[in-house]
Amino acid sequence: MIRRVAIFGSMGQLGTDLVEILRQDEKFDVVPLGHQDADCRKEDQVRKVLANLRPDTVINCAAYVRVDDCEDHVEEAFGVNAIGAHHIAKACAEIDACCVYISTDYVFDGTKEAPYVESDAPNPINVYGASKLAGEHLTRLAAARWLIVRVSSLFGKTGARGKGGNFVETILAKAKQGEALKVVDDIRVSPTYTRDAARAVRRLLENSATGAVHAANGGSCTWYEFAKAILALSGMKVAIEPVPSRVFLSRARRPRNSALGNALMPVEVHSWQDALKEYLFERGHSSADAGGTPKTLIR
């Protein structure tokens, strides 16, 4: 039986890989949706497009992801990440479709020493995390069948359009220019390749999974450790200095530890090191002019 899957935010960093990965599987009929097809903030547009498509599953990748900007644009952040999620979940309930909401590690406060697992209680410390947690709650409330997938520190070939690229490409671009780097070494994350996250979502759909699941690459590191690995694996030699996050001004607080553990994932995931190797190989070990990585991470 072929299952139709509609994807909101299909032009984004994760959405692009979800379209590609799911289309490799003949069990899925994939319908990419962009802002021009339906603005998730407009309930009538969402209901109309989903009523016409009648998908079995809807994946909501649409998000306002600029963490610092969320502090100044609270209404816009909640409009996309929470109200938009509610519109999509309600429309899913009307057509009996499973609603998959892509969430974030930033729903946690960062006080835990070990990686966060699905049973840990969320407690966001910035507007972005609060808006995504609200989206989780509203999805649970409105959808008859739902799946929440939390991801962490994504990097992919498309780049985060809202941020202007991804961390890997920015590190490589700066190294190529011979710039000395200062990178934050007191914030711990689980860097996650979007293709691996997309593969995890595909497996979750195959298993008809529901509930809240983490889909991050295995292990954790600081941004400095991640940057060092990027340079080492690409064979680039440039001065790099670890610095505390207080060195950089930031409107939004970041969790000190937002690493995710995949306690409920039904398939083994790659380590972040192996995921990085795959990404660099597929990109030809060369950087694109990505730019735009949040200045709270590197200088």
N, C-alpha and C positions, 0 to 999 in steps of 0.2 A: 504494500500500500504506500503510495506516494503522499508525503505530508507537505502541505504548503506552508512556508515560513515567510512572514513579512518582517522586514528589519527596518525600524526607524533609526536614523542616524547612520545610514549605510555608507556615507561618504567619509566618515571619521576613521580614526586610527584602528580601532577594533572592528568597527562595522565593515570596513573594506575587507579585512581578512575573514570575517564571518561569512560574507557573501562568497568569497573565493573557496573557502574550506567546505562550506555546505554544498556548493555547486559541484564539488568533486564527488559527492555521494548521490547516486541516482535515486535514493529514497526521499530526497528533498527537492521540492520545487520552490526556489528562492525568489522573493519579490523585494528588491531593494526600494526603500522609500527615503526620499530626501525632503528638505524643507519646502521645496517647490511642490511636492505631492501632498503634504499635510504638515501644518505647523502644530506641534503637539500641544501648544498653548491654546489652540482653537478647538474646543470640544466638537463642534459641528463638523469640522474638517476631518478630524480623527475618526469620528463615527461613520462618516460617509465613505471614506476610503476603505476602512476595514469591512464595512457592510458589503461593499462591492467586491472586495477580494475574497472574503470568507476564508481567511487562513486558519490552519489548525493551531499554529503557534505564532506569537508576535514577540519579537525581541526588541526591547527598548534600549537602544544605545544612545539616544538623544540626550545630550547633557551640556550644561554650562560648566566648563571645567577650569576656568581661570581662577585659581584659588584666591589670590590676592584681590582680584577684581570683585569677587563675590562679597567681600567685606564692604565694598562701596555700593554694590548693586544687589542688595538683598532681595528686592522684589523680583528682579530678573532671574536670579539664581533659583529662588523657590518657584518662579513661574515655569521654568523648564524642568528642573530636577524633581519637583514635588507635584505641582498642579498638573503639569504635562503628563507626568507618570500616572496620576489619578485618571486623567482623561483616557489614556491608553488602556489602563486596567479596566475601567468601566465599559469601554467599547469591546474589550475582549470578553467580558462576562456576557454581553448581549449576544455574541455570536458563538459562545461556548469555546473560545480559544484559550490556550494556556498563555499567560503573560509572563515573559522573562524580563526581569529588570536588572540591568547591569549597574552594580553599585561599586563601592570603593572601600579601601582600607582606612580612609579618613573618617569613617564612622566611629573609630576607636580613639581613645584619648592618649595612647602612647605610654601609659604608666606601667604596663606589664613588661616583665623582663623577657619572657619567651614570646614566640609568634602567637598571634591571636588566632583562635579557632572559632568555629561556628557557634559554639555554646557560650562564648564570652559576651558579656553585656556591652552594647555600644554606648559610647559617651563622647560625642564629637566636641572638639574644642575650637572649631572655626565654622563660619557660615556655610562654606561648601559642604563640609561633613554633615552639618545639621540639615541642609537641604536634601542631601542624598538619603539620610536616615528617614526624613519625612517622606521621601519618595518610596522607600521600602515599606513604611507603615501604610501609606495610601494604596500601594499596590496590593498588599495583603488584605486590606479592607475591602477593596472594590472588585478584585478578580476572584472568580470562583476557583480557578486553578492558577497557581503562581509558582515561580522559581526566581529566587534572588541569587545572583552570581556576583560575588565581590572579587574585584581584581586589584592589583597593586602596581604602581610605578611602571606603567606600560611603555614599551618601546616597539615600534613597528615601522614598516617601510613607508606607510602613508604619512606618519607623523601626526601629532595632535594639532589640528588646524587652529584650535583656540589658543594654543601656546606657540605656534609657529615652528614646530619641529619635534625632535625628541632628544633626550639627554645624550644618547650614544653619538648621534650625528654632530651635535654641538661640540662635544669633547674632541671628536676627530677633526672637525673644522678648525677649532682653535689650535690644536696641535699642529695641523698642517701649516698654519700661519706662523708657527714658532712661538706662540704665546705661552708664557708661564701660567700655570693654573693654580688657583686656590679653590679647594672643594670641601664642602661641609663634611665633617667626620664625626658628628655626634647625633645624627639622625639615621635610624636603621630602617631598611625597607626590604621588600622582596621584588627585585626587578623582574618584570614579566614580559616575555615576548608575545606580541599580540597573536601570532600564529598558534602558539601553544595555548593561549587562552581560548582562541576560536576552536581548536581541536577539543579542548575540555568541554566547551559548550555543546559541540556536536555529540560527544559521548553522553552528556547529560540528557540531551534530547532523545537520543537513541534509547536511553534507559527510562524515558518518561519521568525523569526526576522532578521532585517538587521540594519546597522548603528553601532554606538558605544554605548555600555552598560557596566555599572559597576556591578560586581557580587562579592560583599564582604559581610561578615557577618555584621549585624547592630551594630552601635555604634563605639566608638573609645576609645583608652587608650594609655598610654605610655608603653614602654617595661617593666618598673618597675611595673606598675599596672598590667600588664599581668602576670609577674612572680609571683607577690603576689597572684593573683587568682589561678595560677597553684598550688602553694604550699598549699593554703588554701583548695582547692577542693580535693587535693590528701592526705590531712591530714599530711603533712610533716612539721616539725618545724626546721627551719634553719635561721640563721641571714641573713638579706638581707638589703642592703643599697642603696638608690637612689643616683645616681651620674650624673653630666652633661656629655654630649657626648664629650666635649673637653678633658676629662680625658684619652680617648682612642685615640691612633694614628690611622688615617684612610686615605688611599690614595684617596678615593672617598668621596665627600660631600654627606650627606644624607639630604633629605627634612625634615624640622622641623615638618611639618604636611603633611602626605600623606594619611590621612584617606579618605575613599571613601564613598560617598552617592549613593544610588541606585535609583535615581529619575525615571529611565525608566524601571526598572525591573518589569515584568508583574506578579510577584508573591512575596508574603511577604517572607523575609529571616529571619533566626534565628539571634538573637543577638550573639555577639562573646562569651558572657558568657555561653549561652545555647550550642553553638557549642563546646566550651571547655569541658563542662560537658559530652556531647555525646562522644567526642574523648577519654576522660579519662576513661569513662565507657567501651567503646569498647576495650581499651587497657588494661583493667583489673586494672586500677589505678596504674600501675607499669611502670617504665621507661626501655627503651632499651638502649644499649650502643651506642647512636647515635653519639655524638661527632661532632666536626667540625662546630658548630654554629659560625657565624661571630664574631670575637673578639671585634668588635666595639659596641656590644650590651651588653655583660656580661663579667664578670671576675670572 
